[in-house]
Amino acid sequence: MRADAKKGKVRESLLLRAGVVGSQLPALQATVLPIVGGDTLFFVTDGVRGDFSATLSARENPQRAADRILNQYGSGNDDALVLVARLTGIDR
């Protein structure tokens, strides 16, 4: 989620690939998605239903967002992980 939606897209996503880590991975391809201060990153595993993304907000507290997504969108039949991080600054 972009912090400043006025300059472009509010939401961007990485290309998803199927496979099992350590066993059945397709050919990997690097993707670069630049981020800036205030942007919020959401990472979820396949144990989270994909429709969670319709509820994302760059203003929601990251911990609350992770807890909410896990509670509301965890599939219940697979392990699930949600990581939400907001870039607040860059030290040089």
N, CA, C and O of each residue as an XYZ file, in Angstrom:
368
protein
N       0.858     -1.164      0.000
C       0.000      0.000      0.000
C       0.902      1.225      0.000
O       1.797      1.364      0.834
N       0.645      2.099     -0.947
C       1.411      3.336     -1.041
C       0.869      4.364     -0.051
O      -0.342      4.531      0.094
N       1.784      5.041      0.619
C       1.389      6.062      1.582
C       0.803      7.280      0.870
O      -0.127      7.909      1.374
N       1.346      7.610     -0.300
C       0.901      8.783     -1.033
C       0.215      8.350     -2.319
O       0.845      8.282     -3.375
N      -1.055      8.062     -2.228
C      -1.814      7.560     -3.377
C      -2.005      8.629     -4.457
O      -2.354      8.295     -5.589
N      -1.787      9.881     -4.137
C      -1.982     10.955     -5.113
C      -0.979     10.863     -6.258
O      -1.238     11.367     -7.351
N       0.174     10.219     -6.014
C       1.224     10.135     -7.027
C       1.140      8.868     -7.870
O       2.042      8.621     -8.670
N       0.110      8.066     -7.726
C       0.002      6.845     -8.525
C      -0.901      5.828     -7.877
O      -1.873      6.172     -7.204
N      -0.570      4.572     -8.087
C      -1.391      3.480     -7.586
C      -1.395      3.429     -6.062
O      -0.379      3.692     -5.419
N      -2.532      3.093     -5.502
C      -2.647      2.915     -4.057
C      -2.068      1.557     -3.673
O      -1.388      1.422     -2.656
N      -2.347      0.556     -4.501
C      -1.972     -0.817     -4.178
C      -1.180     -1.409     -5.337
O      -1.567     -1.271     -6.497
N      -0.074     -2.066     -5.019
C       0.714     -2.788     -6.009
C       0.974     -4.168     -5.455
O       1.027     -4.350     -4.239
N       1.138     -5.146     -6.333
C       1.397     -6.499     -5.849
C       2.502     -7.154     -6.658
O       2.767     -6.797     -7.806
N       3.129     -8.115     -6.022
C       4.164     -8.900     -6.673
C       3.522    -10.068     -7.394
O       2.426    -10.500     -7.035
N       4.192    -10.573     -8.396
C       3.713    -11.743     -9.112
C       3.784    -12.956     -8.199
O       4.833    -13.247     -7.625
N       2.676    -13.659     -8.064
C       2.629    -14.842     -7.214
C       3.022    -16.070     -8.017
O       2.710    -16.173     -9.203
N       3.706    -16.997     -7.367
C       4.108    -18.239     -8.029
C       3.717    -19.417     -7.150
O       3.809    -19.357     -5.924
N       3.287    -20.467     -7.789
C       2.939    -21.686     -7.065
C       4.203    -22.489     -6.784
O       5.255    -22.225     -7.366
N       4.098    -23.463     -5.898
C       5.226    -24.334     -5.611
C       5.351    -24.597     -4.132
O       4.653    -23.993     -3.318
N       6.242    -25.501     -3.790
C       6.526    -25.849     -2.405
C       7.985    -25.509     -2.146
O       8.874    -26.027     -2.822
N       8.237    -24.643     -1.173
C       9.596    -24.235     -0.868
C      10.440    -25.462     -0.548
O      10.075    -26.279      0.298
N      11.563    -25.579     -1.230
C      12.482    -26.687     -0.995
C      12.147    -27.939     -1.769
O      12.855    -28.940     -1.654
N      11.069    -27.911     -2.569
C      10.693    -29.129     -3.264
C      10.250    -28.882     -4.704
O      10.879    -29.381     -5.637
N       9.203    -28.138     -4.887
C       8.600    -28.013     -6.213
C       8.496    -26.555     -6.655
O       7.405    -26.074     -6.961
N       9.616    -25.860     -6.689
C       9.581    -24.458     -7.090
C       9.734    -24.321     -8.604
O      10.538    -25.025     -9.215
N       8.967    -23.419     -9.205
C       9.178    -23.124    -10.625
C      10.443    -22.279    -10.771
O      11.040    -21.880     -9.772
N      10.845    -22.011    -11.988
C      11.994    -21.134    -12.210
C      11.700    -19.782    -11.559
O      10.632    -19.207    -11.768
N      12.639    -19.287    -10.781
C      12.437    -18.031    -10.061
C      12.887    -16.855    -10.908
O      13.803    -16.972    -11.722
N      12.231    -15.721    -10.705
C      12.559    -14.511    -11.434
C      12.506    -13.354    -10.449
O      11.515    -13.177     -9.739
N      13.570    -12.574    -10.409
C      13.628    -11.443     -9.478
C      12.665    -10.341     -9.910
O      12.493    -10.073    -11.100
N      12.041     -9.709     -8.916
C      11.167     -8.571     -9.142
C      11.561     -7.481     -8.160
O      11.771     -7.752     -6.978
N      11.661     -6.261     -8.641
C      12.006     -5.134     -7.784
C      10.793     -4.204     -7.715
O      10.249     -3.790     -8.738
N      10.392     -3.892     -6.505
C       9.282     -2.974     -6.279
C       9.780     -1.924     -5.285
O       9.768     -2.166     -4.078
N      10.216     -0.766     -5.774
C      10.744      0.256     -4.863
C       9.693      0.702     -3.853
O       8.511      0.807     -4.178
N      10.138      0.963     -2.624
C       9.242      1.464     -1.587
C       9.824      2.747     -1.015
O      11.028      2.991     -1.092
N       8.952      3.555     -0.442
C       9.362      4.819      0.158
C       8.750      4.927      1.552
O       7.859      4.157      1.909
N       9.230      5.879      2.327
C       8.727      6.086      3.675
C       7.214      6.220      3.703
O       6.622      6.949      2.907
N       6.603      5.503      4.633
C       5.158      5.531      4.785
C       4.452      4.392      4.080
O       3.305      4.089      4.410
N       5.111      3.743      3.106
C       4.501      2.601      2.427
C       4.357      1.441      3.409
O       5.179      1.274      4.310
N       3.308      0.644      3.227
C       3.036     -0.508      4.087
C       3.095     -1.769      3.244
O       2.483     -1.848      2.179
N       3.845     -2.762      3.735
C       4.001     -4.039      3.034
C       3.188     -5.107      3.738
O       3.208     -5.198      4.966
N       2.477     -5.912      2.974
C       1.674     -7.014      3.494
C       2.165     -8.294      2.846
O       2.154     -8.416      1.621
N       2.597     -9.249      3.659
C       3.015    -10.561      3.170
C       2.158    -11.609      3.861
O       1.998    -11.575      5.081
N       1.608    -12.537      3.091
C       0.803    -13.610      3.674
C       1.192    -14.925      3.009
O       1.652    -14.942      1.868
N       1.007    -16.015      3.727
C       1.234    -17.338      3.158
C      -0.074    -17.862      2.570
O      -1.122    -17.225      2.675
N       0.012    -19.031      1.954
C      -1.168    -19.590      1.284
C      -2.250    -20.055      2.246
O      -3.320    -20.471      1.802
N      -2.006    -19.997      3.540
C      -3.036    -20.324      4.514
C      -3.986    -19.175      4.771
O      -4.880    -19.278      5.612
N      -3.798    -18.073      4.045
C      -4.667    -16.890      4.162
C      -5.433    -16.742      2.846
O      -4.831    -16.740      1.772
N      -6.751    -16.618      2.930
C      -7.573    -16.466      1.726
C      -7.209    -15.180      0.984
O      -6.952    -14.149      1.605
N      -7.190    -15.247     -0.319
C      -6.761    -14.127     -1.147
C      -7.655    -12.904     -1.110
O      -7.213    -11.813     -1.470
N      -8.902    -13.057     -0.683
C      -9.798    -11.912     -0.667
C      -9.484    -10.915      0.441
O     -10.146     -9.882      0.541
N      -8.482    -11.204      1.280
C      -8.076    -10.262      2.330
C      -7.645     -8.929      1.737
O      -7.809     -7.884      2.367
N      -7.095     -8.961      0.528
C      -6.501     -7.747     -0.043
C      -7.518     -6.639     -0.299
O      -7.144     -5.470     -0.396
N      -8.779     -6.983     -0.408
C      -9.808     -5.956     -0.617
C     -10.015     -5.098      0.623
O     -10.625     -4.033      0.536
N      -9.518     -5.540      1.774
C      -9.750     -4.819      3.029
C      -8.530     -4.027      3.499
O      -8.541     -3.490      4.607
N      -7.486     -3.942      2.686
C      -6.248     -3.302      3.127
C      -6.368     -1.787      3.191
O      -7.042     -1.156      2.376
N      -5.692     -1.227      4.186
C      -5.637      0.221      4.346
C      -4.239      0.609      4.792
O      -3.678     -0.005      5.699
N      -3.676      1.628      4.155
C      -2.342      2.098      4.527
C      -2.366      2.825      5.867
O      -1.310      3.107      6.433
N      -3.545      3.130      6.377
C      -3.652      3.879      7.639
C      -3.822      2.990      8.860
O      -3.657      3.452      9.989
N      -4.150      1.723      8.649
C      -4.368      0.814      9.774
C      -3.041      0.495     10.460
O      -2.020      0.327      9.795
N      -3.059      0.413     11.773
C      -1.878      0.031     12.537
C      -1.402     -1.332     12.038
O      -2.211     -2.254     11.932
N      -0.103     -1.486     11.726
C       0.389     -2.744     11.172
C       0.094     -3.978     12.034
O      -0.296     -5.016     11.499
N       0.270     -3.884     13.345
C      -0.002     -5.050     14.201
C      -1.485     -5.405     14.178
O      -1.848     -6.578     14.089
N      -2.339     -4.386     14.258
C      -3.777     -4.647     14.204
C      -4.194     -5.233     12.858
O      -5.058     -6.108     12.795
N      -3.575     -4.745     11.782
C      -3.886     -5.271     10.453
C      -3.498     -6.743     10.363
O      -4.276     -7.555      9.861
N      -2.312     -7.097     10.841
C      -1.870     -8.491     10.798
C      -2.799     -9.389     11.603
O      -3.190    -10.459     11.137
N      -3.150     -8.958     12.803
C      -4.056     -9.744     13.649
C      -5.424     -9.906     12.987
O      -5.995    -10.997     12.991
N      -5.941     -8.827     12.423
C      -7.261     -8.864     11.784
C      -7.268     -9.787     10.568
O      -8.180    -10.597     10.401
N      -6.257     -9.661      9.731
C      -6.183    -10.508      8.533
C      -6.090    -11.974      8.927
O      -6.784    -12.815      8.356
N      -5.248    -12.284      9.886
C      -5.100    -13.679     10.319
C      -6.400    -14.223     10.896
O      -6.797    -15.345     10.583
N      -7.061    -13.437     11.734
C      -8.312    -13.884     12.365
C      -9.464    -14.018     11.373
O     -10.237    -14.973     11.447
N      -9.583    -13.076     10.454
C     -10.727    -13.065      9.541
C     -10.509    -13.875      8.267
O     -11.472    -14.365      7.677
N      -9.254    -14.024      7.834
C      -9.000    -14.618      6.531
C      -8.130    -15.874      6.570
O      -7.825    -16.446      5.524
N      -7.729    -16.305      7.762
C      -7.018    -17.576      7.858
C      -7.942    -18.686      7.380
O      -9.102    -18.741      7.788
N      -7.445    -19.570      6.522
C      -8.317    -20.584      5.920
C      -8.779    -21.636      6.919
O      -9.824    -22.254      6.711
N      -8.039    -21.855      7.985
C      -8.444    -22.826      8.992
C      -8.018    -24.248      8.683
O      -8.035    -25.098      9.573
N      -7.633    -24.530      7.437
C      -7.196    -25.884      7.102
C      -5.729    -25.940      6.679
O      -5.274    -26.951      6.144
N      -4.995    -24.861      6.917
C      -3.570    -24.788      6.584
C      -2.925    -23.819      7.563
O      -3.596    -22.956      8.128
N      -1.617    -23.967      7.759
C      -0.946    -22.991      8.613
C      -0.946    -21.646      7.884
O      -0.975    -21.598      6.655
N      -0.915    -20.569      8.647
C      -1.015    -19.240      8.059
C      -0.053    -18.294      8.758
O       0.194    -18.404      9.959
N       0.480    -17.366      7.982
C       1.372    -16.344      8.517
C       1.029    -15.028      7.838
O       0.807    -14.979      6.628
N       0.987    -13.961      8.631
C       0.756    -12.617      8.105
C       1.850    -11.719      8.665
O       2.085    -11.696      9.873
N       2.517    -10.980      7.783
C       3.535    -10.014      8.183
C       3.144     -8.684      7.577
O       2.952     -8.577      6.366
N       3.024     -7.663      8.424
C       2.704     -6.319      7.955
C       3.797     -5.399      8.480
O       4.073     -5.368      9.679
N       4.416     -4.648      7.570
C       5.502     -3.755      7.962
C       5.323     -2.404      7.285
O       4.969     -2.338      6.108
N       5.568     -1.327      8.027
C       5.494      0.020      7.454
C       6.883      0.639      7.512
O       7.528      0.650      8.561
N       7.331      1.148      6.388
C       8.630      1.819      6.322
C       8.466      3.220      6.902
O       7.736      4.050      6.358
N       9.155      3.471      8.015
C       9.000      4.768      8.669
C      10.182      5.687      8.451
O      10.080      6.883      8.723
N      11.288      5.177      7.977
C      12.451      6.019      7.740
C      13.615      5.195      7.278
O      13.623      3.972      7.414
N      14.600      5.868      6.729
C      15.787      5.195      6.229
C      17.001      5.850      6.856
O      17.190      7.060      6.725
N      17.833      5.060      7.540
C      19.091      5.559      8.099
C      20.170      5.434      7.033
O      20.271      4.416      6.349
N      20.953      6.455      6.906
C      22.063      6.417      5.909
C      23.372      6.549      6.598
O      24.416      6.541      5.946
